[in-house]
Amino acid sequence: MSTLKENSKVDFALEKSNYILMGIGLAIIILGFILMAGGKSNDPKVFNESMFNFQRITLAPMLVFGGFVFEIYAILKKPKSN
């Protein structure tokens, strides 16, 4: 029975490079959500205009969308054949 454990090898669905690319895509998505955060006002009676700046309205959603597109690429990337 010990030979069965020695001969069995775990095969993952993707290769190491795919998982590295998926980690990069996840980091891009997290960065986009971090850039979206904030913009609140300290006084609830005062409206804070900084919540509508370029970073929160344009840049952060583009990063999140780009991160998801990058994730799709990372999953679909075919391994190099020898």
C-alpha positions as CSV (number, residue, x, y, z in Angstrom):
1,M,0.0,0.0,0.0
2,S,2.9,2.4,0.5
3,T,3.8,2.1,-3.2
4,L,0.4,3.5,-4.1
5,K,1.1,6.7,-2.1
6,E,4.5,7.0,-3.6
7,N,3.4,6.6,-7.2
8,S,0.3,8.9,-7.0
9,K,1.0,12.5,-8.2
10,V,-1.5,15.3,-7.8
11,D,-2.3,16.9,-11.1
12,F,-3.7,20.5,-11.0
13,A,-6.0,21.8,-13.7
14,L,-3.7,24.7,-14.5
15,E,0.0,25.2,-14.5
16,K,2.1,27.3,-12.1
17,S,2.3,30.2,-14.6
18,N,-1.5,30.3,-14.7
19,Y,-1.8,30.6,-10.9
20,I,0.8,33.3,-10.9
21,L,-1.1,35.3,-13.5
22,M,-4.3,34.8,-11.5
23,G,-2.6,36.2,-8.4
24,I,-1.5,39.3,-10.4
25,G,-5.1,39.7,-11.7
26,L,-6.5,39.4,-8.1
27,A,-4.0,42.1,-7.0
28,I,-5.2,44.4,-9.7
29,I,-8.8,43.9,-8.7
30,I,-8.0,44.6,-5.0
31,L,-6.1,47.7,-6.0
32,G,-9.1,49.0,-7.9
33,F,-11.4,48.5,-5.0
34,I,-8.9,50.2,-2.7
35,L,-8.8,53.2,-5.0
36,M,-12.6,53.3,-5.0
37,A,-12.7,53.6,-1.2
38,G,-13.1,56.8,0.7
39,G,-14.6,60.2,-0.1
40,K,-16.8,60.4,2.9
41,S,-17.4,63.7,4.7
42,N,-16.6,64.2,8.4
43,D,-19.7,66.3,8.8
44,P,-22.9,64.6,7.6
45,K,-24.5,68.0,6.9
46,V,-21.7,68.9,4.4
47,F,-21.4,67.4,1.0
48,N,-17.9,66.3,0.0
49,E,-17.2,66.8,-3.7
50,S,-14.0,64.7,-3.6
51,M,-16.0,61.5,-4.0
52,F,-16.5,62.4,-7.6
53,N,-12.8,62.7,-8.6
54,F,-11.1,60.9,-11.5
55,Q,-9.6,58.2,-9.3
56,R,-12.9,57.0,-7.9
57,I,-15.1,57.5,-11.0
58,T,-12.9,56.5,-13.8
59,L,-9.5,54.9,-12.8
60,A,-10.7,52.5,-10.2
61,P,-13.5,50.9,-12.2
62,M,-11.2,50.6,-15.2
63,L,-8.7,48.7,-13.0
64,V,-11.3,46.4,-11.6
65,F,-12.6,45.6,-15.1
66,G,-9.1,45.2,-16.4
67,G,-8.3,42.8,-13.5
68,F,-11.3,40.6,-14.4
69,V,-10.3,40.5,-18.1
70,F,-6.7,39.6,-17.0
71,E,-8.2,36.8,-14.8
72,I,-10.0,35.4,-17.9
73,Y,-6.7,35.5,-19.8
74,A,-4.9,33.8,-17.0
75,I,-7.4,30.9,-16.9
76,L,-7.5,30.4,-20.7
77,K,-3.8,30.7,-21.3
78,K,-2.5,27.4,-22.7
79,P,0.6,25.9,-21.4
80,K,3.7,25.7,-23.5
81,S,4.1,22.3,-25.1
82,N,7.6,20.7,-25.2
